[in-house]
Amino acid sequence: MHVASYNTCMAGSRHHAPATARNREPIRQVLERVLPSRGTVLEIASGSGEHAIYFARAFPGLTWQPSDASESALASIVAWLAEVRLPNLRAPIALDATAAAWPVVHADAIVCINMVHIAPWQAALGLFDGAARLLSPGAPLFLYGPYRFGGRFTAASNAEFDRGLRQRDPRWGVRDVDELAAAAGVHGFALEDVVEMPANNHSLLFRAGAGP
């Protein structure tokens, strides 16, 4: 399933997502608290690949595995990797979050930034389903983006963003944290923490093996 990047500039095969430069350091600060010191991090919907480069540099003890369902995004990641050549940054893999099988058998953590609102709800469900297959009990599943809480938006700009998303594709939209937590719980995840981020975004930390 194609998951589109919203507001992306292109320079040849390399894409540039302007929001990446604004949010990567606040996200890194949260990831520093939740990621393991060693192991493999699977990034779902890596988009341009710029987050993968930044976090691979920030966490040299971790192996970073980018992925995406979009051929153009995968090409962008490959183009960026050709420039940086980080030893702990793997070549991207084609991964559809809704697929019954993923081309990965294990991960020590999963990171998903700005996907669930720019994709059908089935992508969020597939994310939790796939993460449950890969992660060991206690492993983190990290989500970042704009969210609703109890059906309410945290800012008027998020409400406007939601309207724009749904006009672009009726299956898209800013998701409600309660609905995400309920869907995650079906797959054994518990919402451990919600961190307020700049620009009316939030980080959601789920833990594997803590659900019903």
N, C-alpha and C positions, 0 to 999 in steps of 0.2 A: 504494500500500500504506500502510495506516495505521500510523504509528509513535507509540505512546502515550507521553506524558510520565508518569514515575513520581513520585507524591507531588506533585500540583499543586493549589493552591488557586485558587478563582475569585472574581472580584468583577465581575459583569456579564460583558462580553466579555473583559475583561483577565484573564489567568491570572497566577498568581504561583508560581514554583517556588522554594521555600525554599533549595534547594541552590545556586541561582545566586548569592546574596549571599555564600555561603561560598567558592565556587570561582572567581568571576570574576576576582579580583585575581591569584591564583597563575597562572591561565591567561593573563591579560594579560602577565604577566612573561615567560612562555615565548613568546607570540606576538610580543612586542616584538623578540625575537632572530631570529625566523624569517620574519616577514612582510616583503614588499617595502615600500619607502617610499611608493610610488605604485601605483595600479592598482585592480582590483576584486577583492574577496574574496567568494566565494560561500559562505554558511553553509548547510549541509544540516541538515534537521531542527531548525529554530530554536526550536521549542516555543513557550514563552510570549512570546518576543521580547526578554526582558530582557538576555540576553547580547548580542544585536545592538545594543541601545541603548548598553550599557556600552562595547563595543569600538568602535562608531562614534565615541563621544565621545573614547575613548582614542587613536584613530588618525585624526585629521581629514584626513590626506593620502590616506586610502584610501576608496574607495566600498564600502559594506557592503551586500551583497544577501542578505537573509534569505529562507528558503524552508521549506516544510513540505508534507507530504502530507495533513495533517489540516485539515479546514475550521475546526474550533474553534481550532486553533493559529493559523491564518492570521487569523481574526477577532481573536484576542488581540493579534497583532502590529500589526494595523491600529489597534486601540484604543490601544495604547501609543504608536504613531507619531503619533497625533492629538494627544497631549500634548506630546511632546518636539520634534517637527518639526526634526530634524537635517538639514542640507543634504546630508550625505554618506550618509544612510541611505535606501535605496530602499524602495518599497512591496514587500511580500512576494509571492513567486510560488509557485504550486502546483507542487511537484516531487516526483515519486515516484522514489526512488533506484533502483528496480528497472526503471524504464521504459527502453526501447531508445533513446528520444530525450528529451533534457531541453530545457526552454524557455530555454536559455542556450547560447550558441555559444562563449564564451571566458571564462576567469577567470584572474587572476594568482595566486590562491591559493584553496584550499578548506579550510574549517574544519568539523569535524563533532564535536559534543560530546554525549556520552551517547546515542548512537543504536544502535550495533551490538549492544549487549546487550539492548536493549528493542525488538528487531525480529528477524524471521527471518534466517537466514544469507544468504539471497538478497539482502537489503538491503545487507549488507557487500560482497558480490560486485558488486552493481549500483553501489555507491559507487565502487569501484575502476575499473569499466568506464567509468562516466560521467566520472570525473575524468581518465581517460586521453584522453578525447575533447576535454576542455576545456583542460587545462593544457599549457603549453609545457615543453620539457625544462628541468629544474632547478627548476621551480615547486614550492612546498610543498603537501602534503596533510597536514593536522593532525587527529589524532584524540585525544579525551580520554575517559577513563572507567575503570572497573575492568577488570582483565585477569588472566588466568592466564599463567604462565610455565612452559614445559615441562610443561604439564598440572597445575601446582600453583597454588593460590591464595596470594596474598601475605598474607592474613589470614583468620582464622576468620569474620569478619564478611562477607567477600566470598563465602565458601563458603555461608554462610546466605543471603546476597542471591541467589546463583545458584539455590539451591533454591526460594526464593520466586518468582523469575522463571519458572522452569520449571513450577512449579505453576500459575502464572497463564496461561502459554502454553508448551507443550512446545517450540515453535520458538525461544523466547528463551533467553538464558543468557550468562554472562560468557565472553567469547571468549578464546582462547589467542593470545598474540602471535605464536608461531611459525606458527600457521595463518593469521593475518592477513597476516603477512609473505609467506608462500607465495602466497596469493591475490593480494596486491598485485604480486608479482614477475611473475605471468602477464601483467599489464597494464603492465609496464615500470617499476614503482615499486620503489625500494629503501628499506628502513628505515634511516634515517640516525641517529636518536637516540631514546632512551627516557629520559624525565625522570620521576623519582619526584615525586609530588604529595601534598598532604595527604589525609587520610582514605582511605589505601590505594588511591588512584587513580594513573594514570600518563598522561603525554602521549606520544604516538607521532608522530614526524615522518618522513614519507615524502617522497621526492623523485621527481618525474616524469622519465622518460627515462633511468633509471639501472639498469633491470632487464636480464634476458637478452634 
